[in-house]
Amino acid sequence: MKSFKKLKFSSFIKKEFLLLYLIILIGSYIRLAGVFTNSFAFTYDVGRDMLALWNIAYLHKLTLIGATTGLPGVFYGPWWYYMLTPFFIIFGGNPQGLDFIMALTGIASIVLAYVFGRKIQGSLTGLIFAGLIGASPVMVSLSAQIWNPNIAPFFVLLIFLMLRKIFSGEKNRRLLYFFLLGIFLSLSIDIEIVYGILFTLGIFISLGLILRNKIKLKEVVSLAFGLLVIASPRILFELRHHFLMSKSFIKFVTSGGTSHTASSLISDFINRLSFMFSQFSSTVALNNEILGLIFLFFIALTLFLFYKKENIITKDFINLSLIVIATFIVGTTFFSHDIWPHYLVGLPVIYIFLISVSFYMLGKQIKNKYVVPIAVFILILVNFNPVAIFQSLTQPLWIGDASVYRNQLAVINYVYKQANGRSFKYVVYTPPVYDYTYQYLFMWYGENAFHYEPSQQSHLAFFILEPDLQMPSRLTDWLRERQGDGTIIKSEKLPSGIIVQTRVH
């Protein structure tokens, strides 16, 4: 009898990990496909970051701040650059290598979701959580571009794992867990400032309400020390520059442009709810808002019916999730500025966690053990959209637009082929104005592939013209101002829509 039970348990373990491996395999494929075909976005922000990494790695110009945020006069911290620098060196400055690391971060999030779900409720929740993280279109898209907000979900899961240790009352290494929690929360602010502040505030409120008087002073000090370690470069920058960022941030927050009347608050509240619901539907229902509404009702109903029957740790994380969501709703309602998707970048993990827990709670209450796995499988299929995946395998490679890395490499290759070893200079029209992407590619790829860089003193010039779909007149006006700048001897429109003019002076 004992050997039979052992065999049955061993069989379950094998099935569990086979399912996990399948989830990881599928999640890896849909995240890595764009890396291997160079189909990832290479935008203004990425080009700027690549130039900054070059300065750190090869010119040894360390920095106390990172890129500018969307808030005037406020900068990110330097940790995004610090984290990428080792990989930048390993891959020799190749953007494809860094996009590979972004994909790996997304794949690691699948594993962390499984570990966390299994620790609080068991294998079923772990597999559901991992499966939905792996298949969610929003989570996949966050793994597809080298951009600092996109690693927020990875840190949400690390924070959840630290909080599980803290909520479970483990006394060993408790100070370490609070210190690491401070590190991860401070990094969240470095990843995306509006998101990070609201998320950190939500976690602080949760800690106060859930732990109440169980937090010791030395644990608070350890948490604060972790926050300060990550904030220290920016603090030093502030001291050197007379608190420039603090003043700019206060000015931005207090000059919203509109007064908070009752009607405007109600309007903003409804707008924020609608925005977050749209994100929820994109995360779990492939943008289908009717299906998203059904899932939202399902979560609310299961929490109402079965919440009291759950273990304390699960209750703590349900409470924490709802507090964090409420913090974002209230915080963005009083934030009298436009709301962008990256301000909510870590919330999809919380949406998926709540729906995973709801399926688990439902599964415990019904006798048929196949109902919940089948329902989850259908939900994963809805988000994974296998029909579209299989169709893409038989279709030609997606062309994309001017922001696709492969298309920009095609421009560089075309220019060097036309130059045929001759010295040349280049001019770029791009809607973001700053041509950081081409600055980096000519410096890195041009030197490595063709062994020389452009020279601004040459009589041969290439005008690289990206389409301006929002305001085509700007490109027309830009070209009109440069009519006498050399003679056009050739004009080539590449499949991406980018036009390259060859001119001689």
C-alpha angles and dihedrals in degrees: 000000000000092000090051092053091047091050091048092050091047090051091052092050091052092049091047094054093042088057091047092050090050091051091049092046094052092041090050094050096053091046099045099042092082092047095055093046094043088238096137125115117268103187140165091277094050093048090050091050093047090054090049091050090050090054092050098043102040107017093038093227102155116195135206093208137040132213125325117273125221087265114088112250095005121112135195117244119258097252095099087060093042091053093048098043097082091050091044088057094043092053094042094242094306110152089208089064092053091048087052088056090051089053090049089053088056091048091048088054089061090055093045090050090054093048093048095045092047092050096053102035110001140259098316094058090043092055094043092049093046093045094052093043088051096048103035110115090216092053091047092050091052089059093053105072136052097240129130099232090055095074092058094100090056090055093045088060092047089051090050090053091050091048091051089058090048096044092047089063097238107170097194113091091355092142089053091053091052091047092051090046088056090049093051095044092050090048088052089060089048090051095054120352103209093041092043095051094049093043092048091048090051091051092049091051090048093050090050094049099039101040097028106167095000095089114094124213093245089055091053089049090050090050091048091048090054090051092049095049091063094037094049098093091052091044089054090048090051092051091050094048102040095257093301096164095044091053092046092049094049090048092050094049095046096045101061093150095233131063119240104249121170092254094048091049091051090048092048091046092054091045092052092048090051091048093050093045089053089052090048091052091048090050101050107012108040092251092306102138094190090055089043090055090051091052091047091052089046091055093047093048096047092047090049093049104036109021095100092055095058127099119264096254092053090049090050092055094044088052091046092050093050092046092051092049090048090049090055092048093050095038095051091043090061091040100096096201138083115291118225126196093248089062086071097035098132098045096086088071089057093048090051092046092054094049091046092052090046092055090049093050091049091049092057092055100051126070099218105084093197099059098078097042090050092048091049091047090054090048091051090048091051090055097037091052096201093187091064091045093052092045090053090057092062097041128083117269111286109259101204126180140283093295095062113106094223091055093051090051087052089056092051092048091049093050094050091045090053092045089053094197095318124127113261143168129213140212123198132205109197127160093236086058095221113088097206092142094058092041089058097041095049090048098045108023096031093053095044098043101033103018098233140069132222119277121214091212096066126114090218113080136179120206110205110200119191116197115260100207096172096050111012090172091070091063091046091052092045092054092045090058090053100046092116095044098108132313119288108232097168139011123193127185111206122210090259090062093252112136121211117197119197110212135177127203 
